[in-house]
Amino acid sequence: MLRPFLLERPVPRSKIHRKLISAVVVGLLLSGCAWSAGSGMTVEQHLARADALVEQRDYLGAAEAVGRASRQRPGAISLVLRQGELLEAAGRPEAARKAYLRGLDEESADLVEKQELHYRLFLLLTLKLADAAGARPLLTQLPAGSPRHLDAQGVLAYADGRYQEALVLFEQARDATADQDLRARVLYHTALAYERAGDADLARLALFHAVNQAQSLGVRKDIERFFSRLQAHNP
């Protein structure tokens, strides 16, 4: 029997659909913005261009702009993480892997930044590159018992087909953090496990909670894509 997903109150299925579909709606395109990608642009200009391209849903172009900013500001791990996130959103997981690995080579990265890079790389390898074996050693780089470590353990259990174990670990990860974006990511993983276990309704409930907490582009895009796939197979 699947571990139940506890809600504070029942949520009508129609409301779940409205909430999730709203996350898939294309954002307003910017008009009248002409940017030069020339080498004379500052870091701030490259980042402003990236933001404009994200509004147009040109994630690959935005990743290239952030990459230029990153080359002008070596050692800025936040830019490496942003570029990797955009490459994932653009459907370029192999390019994202290379970006995260470049970040790990930066000697200036502090411990927290390296842990985030290891966590992102772990999820990328396991969920998007089907390389759970390559991801497994990265677990040792995350503090035992931390929310990210618990989530990563759950993702490995999910990849191995141990869905009940994965759901328990995801619940522990959610309980261990107040970070909304991290909770949204864990809830997305929870939805993956429910769907693979054959319960599309519980998967939708988990996604409903995820979409209401997601802050970052990467998490929102993962939720959108999975919801579209879920709807296609379970209308």
C-alpha atoms as one frame of an Amber mdcrd trajectory, in Angstrom:
protein
   0.000   0.000   0.000   1.331   3.416  -0.942   2.197   5.862   1.785  -0.642
   8.431   1.851   0.017  12.048   0.974  -1.408  14.160   3.796  -3.151  17.425
   3.000  -4.318  20.147   5.343  -7.672  20.096   3.615  -9.197  18.341   0.595
  -8.427  20.029  -2.701 -10.948  19.729  -5.562  -9.447  18.118  -8.632 -10.666
  20.995 -10.828  -8.719  23.439  -8.638  -5.587  21.333  -8.956  -5.922  21.415
 -12.734  -6.424  25.190 -12.798  -3.391  25.798 -10.570  -1.113  23.532 -12.559
  -2.296  24.654 -15.977  -1.611  28.250 -14.964   2.030  27.273 -14.422   2.232
  26.128 -18.048   0.904  29.364 -19.542   3.508  31.176 -21.609   4.707  34.459
 -20.078   4.288  37.764 -21.822   6.916  38.385 -24.464   8.950  41.516 -24.138
   8.617  43.906 -27.052  10.988  46.502 -28.373  14.068  45.085 -26.651  17.119
  45.041 -28.885  20.247  43.664 -27.277  23.777  43.380 -28.525  25.700  40.279
 -27.527  28.979  42.073 -28.131  32.031  41.582 -25.977  31.786  45.178 -24.744
  28.789  44.403 -22.527  29.217  44.426 -18.764  28.284  41.573 -16.438  25.159
  43.472 -15.435  24.156  43.970 -19.079  24.624  40.276 -19.859  22.457  39.373
 -16.866  19.781  41.888 -17.853  19.782  40.384 -21.335  19.438  36.920 -19.808
  16.412  38.063 -17.797  14.800  39.475 -20.945  15.410  36.222 -22.830  13.886
  34.216 -19.984  10.737  36.345 -20.319  10.660  35.258 -23.963  11.241  31.633
 -22.895  14.538  31.587 -24.795  16.334  29.625 -22.099  19.254  28.608 -24.277
  19.925  32.216 -25.243  19.645  33.205 -21.588  22.127  30.473 -20.630  24.592
  31.813 -23.189  24.211  35.331 -21.777  24.804  34.098 -18.224  27.802  32.134
 -19.497  29.331  35.345 -20.839  28.711  37.044 -17.503  30.291  34.087 -15.718
  33.432  34.289 -17.855  33.755  37.962 -16.940  33.286  37.163 -13.259  35.224
  33.917 -12.644  34.541  32.223  -9.353  30.930  33.447  -9.140  29.280  30.099
  -8.380  25.811  31.661  -8.330  26.250  32.358 -12.047  27.370  28.779 -12.697
  24.258  27.492 -10.917  22.088  29.895 -12.895  23.617  28.822 -16.194  23.132
  25.158 -15.342  19.516  25.773 -14.379  18.857  27.563 -17.675  20.511  24.796
 -19.682  18.303  22.258 -17.922  15.252  24.401 -18.692  16.368  24.496 -22.335
  16.496  20.704 -22.446  20.307  20.536 -22.599  21.175  18.248 -19.671  24.624
  17.310 -20.976  25.596  20.977 -21.298  24.235  21.571 -17.788  26.392  18.717
 -16.490  29.483  20.357 -17.960  28.536  23.694 -16.386  28.160  22.143 -12.925
  31.471  20.321 -13.296  33.190  23.580 -14.243  31.771  25.106 -11.084  33.184
  22.281  -8.985  36.620  23.021 -10.453  36.483  26.574  -9.090  38.835  26.843
  -6.132  36.972  29.895  -4.835  33.721  27.969  -4.269  32.867  27.713  -0.588
  31.500  24.581   1.087  27.828  25.553   0.794  28.201  26.401  -2.900  29.953
  23.115  -3.614  27.234  21.191  -1.784  24.592  22.874  -3.954  26.580  22.033
  -7.085  26.895  18.401  -5.973  23.150  18.268  -5.227  22.170  19.729  -8.606
  24.590  17.449 -10.427  23.274  14.443  -8.506  19.676  15.180  -9.524  20.681
  15.850 -13.119  22.585  12.576 -13.451  19.875  10.495 -11.803  16.704  11.991
 -13.249  17.738  13.425 -16.624  20.814  11.497 -17.716  19.798   8.068 -16.353
  23.148   7.695 -14.599  22.249   6.746 -11.029  25.511   4.808 -10.732  27.502
   7.919 -11.575  25.416  10.010  -9.195  25.672   7.699  -6.189  29.201   8.782
  -5.079  27.985  12.395  -4.885  25.838  11.463  -1.878  28.946  11.559   0.287
  29.358  15.257  -0.540  26.035  16.136   1.117  25.760  16.380   4.929  24.132
  13.212   6.277  20.598  13.849   7.454  20.349  17.212   5.697  17.242  17.928
   3.572  19.231  17.602   0.347  20.830  14.345   1.476  17.433  12.898   2.405
  15.974  14.022  -0.917  18.919  12.568  -2.830  18.495   9.249  -1.024  14.827
   9.316  -1.988  15.675  10.000  -5.617  18.025   7.005  -5.645  15.309   4.827
  -4.115  12.902   6.100  -6.783  15.392   5.317  -9.549  15.814   1.804  -8.114
  12.032   1.230  -8.062  11.735   1.378  -4.253   8.833   3.828  -4.281   7.565
   3.347  -0.723  11.051   3.950   0.665  11.421   6.975  -1.597   8.158   8.477
  -0.313   9.265   8.088   3.310  12.569   9.832   2.562  10.844  12.637   0.659
   8.524  13.241   3.606  11.524  13.428   5.936  13.242  15.880   3.581  10.161
  18.130   3.486   9.886  18.093   7.261  13.559  19.034   7.604  13.420  22.314
   5.676  11.428  25.533   5.590  12.963  26.569   2.254   9.977  26.798  -0.083
  11.881  26.160  -3.292  13.596  23.101  -1.847  10.253  21.827  -0.552   8.806
  22.329  -4.038  11.629  20.291  -5.555  11.063  17.482  -3.049   7.312  17.572
  -3.726   8.042  17.250  -7.434  10.111  14.166  -6.683   7.237  12.900  -4.527
   4.922  13.264  -7.521   7.346  11.288  -9.686   7.287   8.420  -7.199   3.494
   8.371  -6.926   3.099   8.394 -10.697   5.587   5.566 -11.184   3.775   3.600
  -8.472   0.541   3.973 -10.420  -1.308   6.644  -8.437  -1.839   9.632 -10.730
  -4.228  11.350  -8.302  -1.665  11.462  -5.492   0.914  12.626  -8.020  -1.376
  15.551  -8.900  -1.835  16.426  -5.233   1.912  16.536  -4.717   2.315  18.709
  -7.822  -0.398  21.074  -6.586   1.615  21.728  -3.435   4.852  21.929  -5.422
   3.612  24.556  -7.866   2.411  26.752  -5.001   5.883  26.806  -3.421   8.239
  26.760  -6.408  10.374  29.881  -6.705  13.120  29.044  -9.190  12.805  28.568
 -12.933  14.354  25.111 -12.852  11.818  23.700 -10.413   8.888  25.359 -12.200
   9.950  23.942 -15.562  10.324  20.435 -14.149   6.828  20.697 -12.651   5.331
  22.010 -15.906   6.862  19.285 -18.034   5.874  16.502 -15.687   2.314  17.817
 -15.365   1.983  17.904 -19.159   3.197  14.315 -19.360   0.923  13.263 -16.517
  -2.089  14.829 -18.219  -1.262  13.170 -21.529  -1.251   9.718 -19.954  -3.908
  10.285 -17.267  -6.450  12.836 -18.599
